Amino acid sequence: MDNMFELGLDKTGANYTPLTPLTFIERTAIAHPKRTAVIHGTVRRTWAETYERCLKMASALRKLGVKKGDTVAALLPNIPEMLELHYAVPMIGAVLNAQNTRLDAKTMTFMLNHGQAKVFFTDKEYSDRAQEAVKGCDAKPLVVDVDDPMFEGGELIGSTTYEALLATGDSDFQWHFPDDEWQAISLNYTSGTTGNPKGVVYHHRGAHLNALSNAIGLGMSSGSVYLWTLPMFHCNGWCYPWAVTAVAGTHVCLRAPQPEPIFDAISEHGVTHFCAAPVVLNMLVNAPEEYRKPFAQHVTAATGGAAPPAATIESMEAMGMKVVHLYGLTETYGPSLICEFQDDWNALDAKEKASKVARQGIISLSMADMLVADPATLEPVAKDGKTIGELLVKGNAVMKGYLNNPEETGKSFSGDWFHTGDLGVWHSDGYVEIKDRTKDIIISGGENISTLEVESVLYDHPAVLEAAVVAAPDDHWGEIPCAFITLKTGHDDITSDDIVAHCRANLAGFKVPKKIVFSDELPKTSTGKLQKHVLRGQVS
């Protein structure tokens, strides 16, 4: 018998449209045309003005011949033009490739070629590398300079500037919905440590849903003020170019995340939310007292990329900043898990509460399901907080796949789950706690050692500013933990013996680092992640 709920109740243009984050800016420009959309140095623009600029840039790109399915690349810091391109490019069905600003020219050339970029927006700060990158292109893209007054130096290398191109566009341009919400909206390259990076393709549906999920997860409301400390090129800024716009918030741009300008912005502009890697939070809690400015508003800081040490979370909250721990990858539009705060955690002392918040948590609203399981059999591990398995996820905020790489796409989607490559445990309350990347786990004498667990203990030492633990080869044990440490100013008297003694008091003996290396600065990616492959190379 036919299902009566399927008879005569078909999708039509009236009751079904493709999901896209482009609707956010159109709605916000109508609802709050005079509200401040963007703050950048002395620049202040309303939502009406920002929407008009997006329409004009979309029109200008169309006049250049950019069409549906074409790639538009951008090598830009966190400036208003980068925000505008998140709307202007997909308004004409094109795909935005926001590039990592710290990559070398050779890698940029690969991405421009692989993505077949038609237009390349670049900032004066990166003019040398951008110019070199374009020289190696098979088909050279049109280069457009963004002449940001907030940066002195560099040179203009393009055939036109952003503002000159913008002037050719029409403010009454009519953008169209994507033909299908599965249509590509952006291309992001993984920061792989070996070989060429993989091109991760996002679709309009995932961008729409993850943006709303992030806004809800961080408790953003109409008029929230968001500080751009996280790079907009990183997973499209974890979808916050769209999320902040959805709540008619204000984007406060910051070219580089340094403690003093962060505190200044929080105090001066009433910042309510920001996202940052744990290393940035660590910079804030260890910033000189003179950098810290008073603020009265509630501030929520989302962090991810690596598990933040409980000591860092505790210190952030002592400064009046609530920390929300997120987990995700480039392949999942950034955040796909969130450590949802449970009411009874309020009764815990600061250290216990911080250890709860440091877990990766449960699926975000944009995801459908997760498992901690044997990656081969997909058999879930016990929810005992001890048994290690691989984290697997599925849902609408998982990439379409890797561009022109069906083999890697197939591997990552084996068994109809996305395989994250992260190892973790499942707690009885359903929360996941990542223990390590598959490649980072240390196996010493047959025992698994979580580098994150050892690092968390190291961060508890009052003299430790930064810490990273990697496996060092050992003839007897196979592998042993080696700790790289940067000390806080004024603690030069700390020795390896002091660090080892601290670890022995807080870890099982086999987990205690057998080698301690003091360093002035630890190598990091442009998004603040410690580059453990570099450190492994120093002890191999």
C-alpha positions in Angstrom: 0.0 0.0 0.0 1.3 3.4 -0.9 2.4 5.7 1.9 -0.2 8.5 2.0 2.5 10.9 3.2 4.3 10.6 -0.1 1.3 11.0 -2.4 0.9 14.5 -3.9 3.4 15.9 -1.4 6.3 16.5 -3.7 9.2 18.9 -3.5 8.5 22.1 -5.4 10.2 25.5 -5.7 7.9 26.7 -3.0 8.8 24.2 -0.3 12.3 23.2 -1.2 15.4 25.2 -1.9 19.1 24.2 -1.7 20.7 25.1 1.6 23.4 27.8 1.2 25.1 30.2 3.6 24.6 32.9 0.9 21.1 33.5 2.3 22.7 34.7 5.6 24.2 37.9 4.3 21.1 38.8 2.3 18.9 38.4 5.3 21.2 40.2 7.6 21.6 43.2 5.2 17.7 43.5 5.3 17.3 43.0 9.0 20.2 45.1 10.2 21.4 47.3 7.4 22.9 49.9 9.7 24.6 47.5 12.2 28.4 47.4 12.1 29.4 44.4 10.0 33.2 44.9 9.9 35.9 46.6 11.9 39.4 46.7 10.6 41.7 49.4 11.9 39.9 52.7 11.1 37.5 50.9 8.6 33.9 50.6 9.7 31.3 49.2 7.4 27.6 48.4 7.9 25.9 45.2 6.7 24.2 47.1 3.9 27.6 48.3 2.7 29.2 44.9 3.1 26.4 43.2 1.2 26.7 45.7 -1.7 30.5 45.2 -1.9 29.9 41.4 -2.1 27.4 41.9 -4.9 29.7 44.2 -6.8 32.7 41.8 -6.5 30.5 38.9 -7.7 29.4 41.0 -10.7 33.0 42.1 -11.4 34.2 38.4 -11.3 31.4 37.4 -13.7 32.4 40.2 -16.1 36.0 38.7 -16.0 34.5 35.5 -17.3 34.6 33.5 -14.0 31.8 31.0 -14.1 30.2 28.1 -12.2 32.9 25.5 -11.2 35.8 27.9 -11.7 38.3 28.3 -8.8 39.1 31.7 -7.3 42.2 31.5 -5.0 43.0 34.0 -2.2 46.2 34.4 -0.2 45.0 36.9 2.3 45.1 37.5 6.1 42.0 38.2 8.2 40.9 41.3 6.5 37.4 42.5 5.2 38.2 41.5 1.6 38.7 37.8 2.7 35.3 37.9 4.4 33.7 39.4 1.2 35.1 36.7 -1.0 33.4 34.1 1.1 30.2 35.4 -0.4 31.1 37.0 -3.7 32.8 33.9 -5.2 30.0 31.4 -4.5 27.4 34.0 -5.6 28.4 33.2 -9.2 28.8 29.4 -8.6 32.5 29.6 -8.4 34.7 27.9 -5.7 36.8 29.8 -3.2 40.3 28.4 -2.5 41.6 30.3 0.6 45.3 29.5 0.9 47.5 29.1 3.9 49.5 32.3 4.1 52.6 30.6 5.6 53.1 28.0 2.9 56.1 28.1 0.6 55.8 29.3 -3.0 56.2 25.7 -4.4 53.2 24.5 -2.5 51.2 27.5 -3.5 52.0 26.7 -7.2 50.8 23.2 -6.7 47.5 24.4 -5.3 47.0 27.0 -8.0 47.7 24.3 -10.7 45.7 21.6 -9.0 42.7 23.8 -8.4 43.1 25.4 -11.8 42.6 28.9 -10.3 41.3 31.5 -12.7 41.9 34.5 -10.4 44.4 34.9 -7.5 43.8 37.6 -4.8 46.9 38.3 -2.8 48.1 40.7 -0.1 51.3 42.8 -0.2 52.7 41.0 2.8 53.1 37.9 0.7 54.1 39.5 -2.6 57.4 37.7 -2.9 56.1 34.2 -2.5 52.9 35.0 -4.5 54.9 36.3 -7.4 57.2 33.2 -7.3 54.2 30.9 -7.1 52.4 32.4 -10.1 55.6 32.0 -12.2 55.4 28.3 -11.8 51.7 28.0 -12.9 50.8 26.1 -16.0 48.0 28.6 -16.8 48.7 31.8 -15.0 45.7 33.2 -13.1 44.7 36.9 -13.1 46.5 38.4 -10.1 44.5 40.9 -8.0 46.2 42.9 -5.2 44.6 43.8 -2.0 46.3 47.0 -0.9 45.5 46.9 2.8 46.4 50.2 4.6 47.1 48.2 7.8 50.3 46.7 6.3 53.4 48.6 5.3 55.8 47.1 2.9 55.7 44.5 0.1 54.6 45.5 -3.4 51.7 45.3 -5.8 52.3 42.5 -8.2 48.9 42.1 -9.9 47.3 43.6 -13.0 44.7 45.3 -10.9 43.7 46.0 -7.3 40.7 44.7 -5.4 39.1 48.2 -5.2 39.7 48.9 -8.9 38.1 45.5 -9.8 35.2 46.2 -7.3 34.5 49.5 -9.1 33.7 47.6 -12.3 30.9 45.6 -10.6 27.2 46.4 -10.4 25.6 46.9 -7.0 22.2 45.6 -8.2 23.8 42.2 -9.3 21.3 39.3 -8.8 23.0 36.3 -7.4 21.4 32.9 -7.7 21.0 29.9 -5.5 23.2 26.9 -6.3 21.6 24.5 -8.6 22.1 21.8 -6.0 23.2 22.2 -2.3 25.8 19.5 -3.1 27.5 22.0 -5.4 31.0 22.9 -4.3 31.5 26.1 -2.4 35.1 26.0 -1.4 38.4 24.1 -1.8 40.7 23.8 1.2 44.1 22.0 1.2 45.2 19.8 4.0 48.5 20.7 5.7 49.9 17.2 5.1 53.5 16.6 6.3 54.5 14.4 3.4 53.8 14.7 -0.3 51.5 17.2 -1.8 48.5 18.5 0.2 45.1 17.0 -0.6 42.3 19.3 -1.9 39.2 19.0 0.3 36.0 20.0 -1.4 33.1 21.6 0.7 29.5 21.9 -0.5 26.9 24.6 0.2 24.8 22.3 2.4 27.6 21.5 4.8 28.7 25.2 5.0 25.2 26.3 5.8 24.6 23.6 8.5 28.0 23.8 10.1 27.8 27.6 10.3 24.5 27.4 12.2 25.9 24.5 14.3 28.9 26.6 15.3 26.8 29.7 16.2 24.6 27.6 18.5 27.5 25.7 19.9 29.2 28.9 21.0 26.1 30.5 22.2 26.2 33.3 19.7 23.2 35.6 19.6 22.1 38.6 17.4 24.8 41.2 17.6 27.6 39.1 18.9 31.1 40.5 18.3 33.6 38.1 16.9 37.3 38.6 16.8 39.3 37.0 14.0 42.2 35.3 15.7 41.7 32.1 13.8 42.9 32.3 10.1 40.0 32.6 7.7 41.9 30.3 5.4 41.8 27.5 7.9 38.7 25.4 7.0 37.2 28.7 5.9 37.7 30.0 9.3 35.8 27.0 10.8 32.8 28.4 8.8 32.6 31.5 11.0 32.6 33.9 8.1 29.1 32.5 7.5 28.2 31.9 11.2 28.9 35.4 12.5 27.0 36.8 9.5 24.0 34.5 10.2 23.5 36.1 13.6 24.1 39.7 12.3 27.2 39.9 14.4 30.3 42.1 13.9 33.5 40.8 12.4 36.6 42.4 14.1 39.5 41.7 11.8 43.0 41.1 13.0 45.9 40.5 10.6 47.9 38.4 13.2 47.0 37.0 16.6 49.2 38.6 19.2 48.3 39.0 22.9 48.3 42.8 23.0 46.0 43.5 20.0 43.7 40.7 21.2 43.3 42.2 24.6 42.9 45.7 23.1 40.1 44.4 20.8 38.3 42.6 23.5 38.3 45.7 25.6 37.7 48.4 22.9 35.2 46.6 20.7 33.3 44.5 23.2 34.4 41.2 21.7 32.1 38.4 22.9 33.6 35.4 20.9 36.8 34.2 19.3 38.4 31.0 18.1 42.0 30.1 18.5 44.4 27.2 18.7 45.6 26.2 22.2 48.9 27.9 21.6 47.1 31.3 21.3 45.3 30.7 24.5 48.6 29.9 26.1 50.0 33.2 24.8 47.1 35.0 26.4 47.4 33.4 29.9 51.2 34.1 29.9 50.9 37.6 28.5 52.6 40.4 30.4 50.2 42.2 32.9 50.5 45.5 31.0 48.9 43.9 27.9 45.8 42.9 29.8 42.9 45.4 29.5 39.7 45.3 31.5 36.4 44.1 30.0 33.0 43.7 31.4 31.3 41.4 28.9 31.2 37.7 28.9 33.8 36.3 26.5 33.7 32.8 25.0 36.8 31.3 23.4 36.5 28.2 21.2 39.6 26.2 20.8 40.6 23.1 18.8 43.3 21.6 16.7 44.9 19.9 19.7 43.7 19.2 23.2 44.2 22.3 25.3 46.0 21.5 28.6 43.7 21.6 31.6 46.0 24.2 33.1 45.4 26.5 30.2 41.6 26.2 30.4 41.8 26.8 34.1 43.9 30.0 33.6 41.6 31.3 30.8 38.5 31.0 33.0 40.4 32.7 35.8 40.7 35.7 33.4 37.0 35.7 32.8 37.0 33.8 29.5 34.9 30.7 29.1 36.6 28.0 27.0 34.6 25.7 24.7 36.6 22.8 23.3 35.9 21.8 19.7 37.3 19.0 17.6 37.5 18.7 13.8 39.6 18.4 10.7 39.8 20.1 7.4 37.7 17.3 6.0 34.8 18.1 8.4 34.6 21.9 7.8 36.4 22.4 11.1 34.4 21.7 14.2 32.5 18.3 14.1 32.6 17.5 17.9 31.9 19.9 20.8 32.6 19.4 24.5 29.0 20.4 25.5 29.2 21.6 29.1 27.2 19.5 31.5 25.3 21.2 34.4 26.8 19.0 37.1 30.4 20.1 36.1 29.7 23.4 37.9 30.1 21.6 41.2 33.6 20.4 40.4 36.7 22.2 41.5 38.6 24.2 38.8 41.1 21.5 38.0 38.4 18.7 37.7 36.2 21.0 35.6 39.0 21.9 33.3 39.9 18.2 32.7 36.3 17.6 31.6 36.3 20.6 29.3 39.5 19.4 27.7 37.8 16.3 26.3 36.6 16.5 22.6 33.0 15.7 23.5 30.0 14.6 21.4 28.9 15.3 17.8 28.0 18.8 16.9 24.5 19.6 15.5 25.7 19.4 11.9 26.9 15.8 12.3 24.8 12.6 12.4 26.8 10.0 14.3 30.2 9.0 15.6 32.0 5.9 16.7 35.2 5.0 18.6 36.0 1.7 17.0 38.4 -0.7 15.4 39.0 0.9 12.0 39.0 -2.4 10.1 36.0 -4.1 11.7 34.1 -1.0 12.8 33.4 -2.8 16.1 32.9 -0.1 18.7 35.2 0.0 21.7 33.9 -0.3 25.2 32.8 3.0 26.8 35.2 2.6 29.6 37.5 5.6 29.1 40.4 3.2 28.6 40.1 1.1 25.4 41.6 3.0 22.5 40.0 3.0 19.0 39.9 5.3 16.0 37.3 8.1 15.9 34.9 7.8 13.0 32.2 10.3 12.1 29.5 10.8 9.5 27.1 13.6 8.7 26.3 16.6 6.6 29.5 18.5 7.6 31.8 15.9 6.0 33.6 16.9 2.8 32.5 15.8 -0.7 35.9 14.2 -1.0 39.4 15.0 -2.2 39.7 16.8 -5.5 40.9 14.5 -8.3 41.9 11.9 -5.8 39.3 9.0 -5.8 41.7 6.6 -4.2 42.2 8.7 -1.0 38.6 9.6 -1.0 37.6 6.0 -1.0 40.0 5.1 1.8 38.8 7.9 4.0 35.1 6.9 3.5 35.6 3.1 4.1 32.6 1.4 5.6 30.5 4.6 5.1 32.3 6.4 7.9 34.9 9.1 7.7 38.1 7.8 9.2 39.7 10.7 11.2 43.0 9.0 11.9 42.7 10.1 15.5 42.9 7.6 18.4 40.8 8.1 21.4 38.7 6.5 24.2 34.9 6.6 24.8 33.8 7.5 28.3 30.6 6.2 29.9 28.8 9.5 29.4 29.3 9.2 25.7 32.1 11.8 25.4 35.2 11.1 23.4 38.7 11.9 24.5 41.4 11.9 21.8 44.6 10.3 23.0 46.7 10.9 19.9 47.0 10.8 16.1 47.6 7.4 14.8 51.1 8.5 13.8 51.8 10.2 17.1 51.1 7.4 19.6 54.3 6.1 21.3 54.6 2.3 21.7 57.3 1.7 24.3 58.0 -1.9 25.2 54.6 -2.9 23.9 52.8 -0.2 25.9 50.8 2.6 24.3 51.7 6.1 25.6 49.5 9.1 24.7 51.7 12.1 24.0 48.7 14.3 24.9 48.6 12.9 28.4 52.3 13.5 28.9 52.0 17.0 27.5 49.1 17.8 29.8 51.3 16.9 32.8 54.2 19.0 31.5 51.9 22.0 31.2 51.1 21.6 34.9 54.7 22.5 35.7 54.7 26.3 36.6 57.8 26.9 34.5 56.6 25.3 31.3 55.4 27.7 28.5 55.1 25.1 25.7 55.6 21.4 25.5 55.5 18.7 22.8 56.2 15.0 23.2 57.3 12.7 20.3 58.6 9.2 20.0 62.4 8.8 19.9 63.9 5.5 18.7 65.4 3.3 21.4 67.3 0.0 21.0 65.8 -1.6 24.0 62.2 -0.2 24.2 61.6 0.4 20.5 60.4 3.9 21.3 60.7 6.3 24.3 59.0 9.6 25.0 61.1 12.7 24.2 59.8 16.0 25.5 60.6 19.4 23.8 60.0 22.2 26.2 60.0 26.0 26.1 60.4 27.6 29.5 58.6 30.8 30.7 60.7 33.9 31.1 62.6 33.9 34.4 62.8 30.1 34.8 66.2 29.4 33.1 67.3 27.6 36.2 65.0 24.7 35.5 66.8 21.5 34.6 65.9 18.2 33.0 65.9 16.5 36.4 63.3 19.0 37.6 61.0 18.1 34.7 61.5 14.4 35.1 60.8 14.6 38.8 57.6 16.5 38.1 56.5 13.8 35.6 57.4 10.9 37.9 55.1 12.4 40.5 52.2 12.5 38.1 52.7 9.7 35.6 53.3 6.0 35.4 57.0 5.3 35.2 57.0 4.1 31.6 55.3 7.3 30.4 57.9 9.6 31.9 60.0 11.3 29.2 63.4 9.7 28.9 64.8 12.7 27.0 64.2 16.4 27.6 65.2 19.0 25.0 64.9 22.7 25.9 64.1 25.0 23.0 63.6 28.8 22.6 60.6 28.2 20.3 58.8 25.1 19.1 57.9 24.7 15.4 54.3 25.4 14.5 52.0 25.5 11.6 50.3 28.8 10.6 47.2 27.6 12.5 49.2 27.2 15.7 49.6 23.4 15.7 52.9 22.0 16.9 54.8 20.5 14.0 55.6 17.1 15.6 57.0 15.8 12.3 59.8 18.4 12.5 60.6 17.4 16.1 60.5 13.7 15.2 63.1 14.5 12.6 65.4 15.9 15.2 65.4 12.7 17.3 65.3 10.1 14.6 
